[in-house]
Amino acid sequence: MVTKLIVGLGNPGDKYFYNRHNIGFLFIDYLLNHKDFNFVKDKFDKTLELYKSVSTMHKLFLLKPLTYMNNSGIAVNNIKKYYKIENQNIIIIHDDFNFQFGKIKIKENGSAGGHNGIKSIISYIGQEFVRIKVGIGQPGKEADIINFVLSDFSKK
């Protein structure tokens, strides 16, 4: 049986909950609340939230690193090593401000593309993993990118 790991990137804490940068966490929350999926929380350590599928047909983990975005690689590497998950079975979901809101791009392997969470993961496990980039909208030309990604989505 192949073990798969889906990781949603974000920052912990209520003040970041609806930030654009937390699209990965929001995606994991969606999966956890979807009626077709059945996951239970696994007690691992304080650096992450880990959920495992209760299905006997497949071994699937959902992960939210709680180490803040720039240190996401620590939690990913810990789970990868503990459960002996191969890199090709790791999927990382993260924000990308180069795409319009809601656009999704799936990419295998490659560089961090300026994303600090991906940069951290690459430093721990290498470049060989799948990324799902989710468009969070594009900041204006004069916009401060850090403030943009750490701002909340609008109600619209």
C-alpha positions as CSV (number, residue, x, y, z in Angstrom):
1,M,0.0,0.0,0.0
2,V,1.4,3.4,-1.0
3,T,1.4,6.1,1.6
4,K,0.5,9.6,0.3
5,L,1.0,12.9,2.1
6,I,-0.9,16.1,1.2
7,V,0.6,19.2,2.8
8,G,-1.2,22.6,3.0
9,L,1.1,25.5,3.7
10,G,0.1,28.4,5.9
11,N,0.8,30.2,9.2
12,P,-0.8,29.1,12.5
13,G,-3.0,31.3,14.6
14,D,-6.3,33.1,14.2
15,K,-4.8,36.3,12.8
16,Y,-3.6,34.4,9.7
17,F,-6.6,32.2,9.3
18,Y,-8.1,33.8,6.2
19,N,-4.8,35.3,4.8
20,R,-4.0,34.6,1.2
21,H,-0.8,32.9,2.3
22,N,-3.0,30.3,4.1
23,I,-4.7,28.9,1.1
24,G,-3.0,25.6,1.8
25,F,-4.4,25.4,5.3
26,L,-7.8,26.3,4.0
27,F,-7.6,23.5,1.4
28,I,-6.7,21.0,4.1
29,D,-9.7,22.2,6.2
30,Y,-11.9,21.8,3.2
31,L,-10.8,18.1,2.8
32,L,-11.3,17.5,6.6
33,N,-14.8,18.8,6.4
34,H,-15.9,17.1,3.2
35,K,-18.4,14.3,3.8
36,D,-16.6,11.9,1.4
37,F,-13.4,11.9,3.5
38,N,-12.9,10.5,6.9
39,F,-9.8,11.5,8.8
40,V,-8.8,11.4,12.5
41,K,-6.3,13.7,14.1
42,D,-3.0,12.0,14.9
43,K,-0.9,13.1,17.9
44,F,2.6,13.6,16.6
45,D,4.1,16.8,18.1
46,K,3.5,20.5,18.6
47,T,5.1,21.5,15.3
48,L,2.3,20.2,13.1
49,E,-1.3,19.1,12.8
50,L,-1.5,15.7,11.2
51,Y,-4.6,13.8,10.1
52,K,-4.7,10.2,8.8
53,S,-7.4,8.5,6.7
54,V,-9.3,5.8,8.5
55,S,-9.8,4.0,5.2
56,T,-8.3,0.6,4.9
57,M,-8.0,0.9,1.1
58,H,-5.3,3.6,1.2
59,K,-2.9,5.3,3.5
60,L,-3.3,9.1,3.3
61,F,-2.1,11.8,5.6
62,L,-3.1,15.5,5.6
63,L,-0.5,17.9,7.2
64,K,-0.6,21.5,8.3
65,P,2.9,22.5,9.5
66,L,2.7,24.8,12.5
67,T,6.3,26.0,12.2
68,Y,5.2,29.1,10.2
69,M,5.6,29.3,6.4
70,N,9.4,29.8,6.3
71,N,10.1,26.7,8.3
72,S,7.6,24.3,6.7
73,G,10.3,21.9,5.7
74,I,10.9,20.8,9.3
75,A,7.4,19.3,9.7
76,V,7.3,17.9,6.2
77,N,10.7,16.2,6.7
78,N,9.6,14.8,10.1
79,I,6.5,13.1,8.7
80,K,8.3,12.0,5.5
81,K,11.0,10.2,7.6
82,Y,8.7,8.8,10.3
83,Y,6.2,7.2,7.8
84,K,8.9,6.5,5.1
85,I,7.0,8.5,2.5
86,E,8.7,8.8,-0.9
87,N,9.0,12.3,-2.4
88,Q,6.9,11.4,-5.4
89,N,4.0,10.7,-3.0
90,I,4.2,14.2,-1.4
91,I,1.8,16.9,-2.6
92,I,2.3,20.5,-1.4
93,I,-0.5,23.0,-1.8
94,H,0.5,26.6,-1.6
95,D,-0.4,30.2,-2.6
96,D,0.9,31.9,-5.8
97,F,0.3,35.6,-6.4
98,N,1.4,35.2,-10.1
99,F,-2.0,33.7,-10.9
100,Q,-5.4,35.2,-10.8
101,F,-7.6,34.1,-7.9
102,G,-8.7,30.5,-8.0
103,K,-6.5,29.4,-10.9
104,I,-4.6,26.2,-10.2
105,K,-1.4,24.9,-11.6
106,I,0.1,21.5,-10.9
107,K,3.8,21.2,-11.2
108,E,6.2,18.3,-10.6
109,N,9.6,19.1,-9.2
110,G,11.5,22.4,-9.8
111,S,12.6,25.4,-7.9
112,A,10.9,27.4,-5.1
113,G,10.0,30.2,-7.5
114,G,10.5,32.7,-4.7
115,H,8.1,31.0,-2.3
116,N,9.7,30.7,1.2
117,G,7.6,27.7,2.3
118,I,8.7,25.7,-0.8
119,K,12.3,26.9,-0.3
120,S,12.2,25.5,3.2
121,I,10.8,22.2,2.0
122,I,13.4,21.9,-0.8
123,S,16.2,22.5,1.8
124,Y,15.0,19.4,3.8
125,I,13.7,16.9,1.2
126,G,14.9,18.1,-2.2
127,Q,13.0,19.4,-5.3
128,E,11.2,16.2,-6.3
129,F,7.7,16.5,-5.1
130,V,4.3,17.7,-6.6
131,R,3.1,21.2,-6.0
132,I,-0.4,22.5,-6.4
133,K,-0.1,26.3,-6.9
134,V,-3.4,28.1,-6.1
135,G,-3.8,31.6,-7.4
136,I,-4.5,34.2,-4.7
137,G,-4.8,37.2,-7.0
138,Q,-2.2,39.6,-8.2
139,P,-1.0,42.6,-6.2
140,G,-0.8,46.0,-7.9
141,K,2.5,47.0,-9.4
142,E,3.3,49.2,-6.4
143,A,1.9,46.8,-3.8
144,D,4.0,45.4,-1.0
145,I,4.0,41.7,-1.7
146,I,4.5,40.6,1.9
147,N,1.5,42.7,3.1
148,F,-0.5,41.4,0.1
149,V,0.0,37.7,0.8
150,L,-0.6,38.3,4.6
151,S,-3.8,40.2,4.0
152,D,-7.2,38.5,4.2
153,F,-9.3,37.5,1.2
154,S,-12.1,40.0,0.5
155,K,-15.7,38.9,1.1
156,K,-16.2,39.0,-2.6
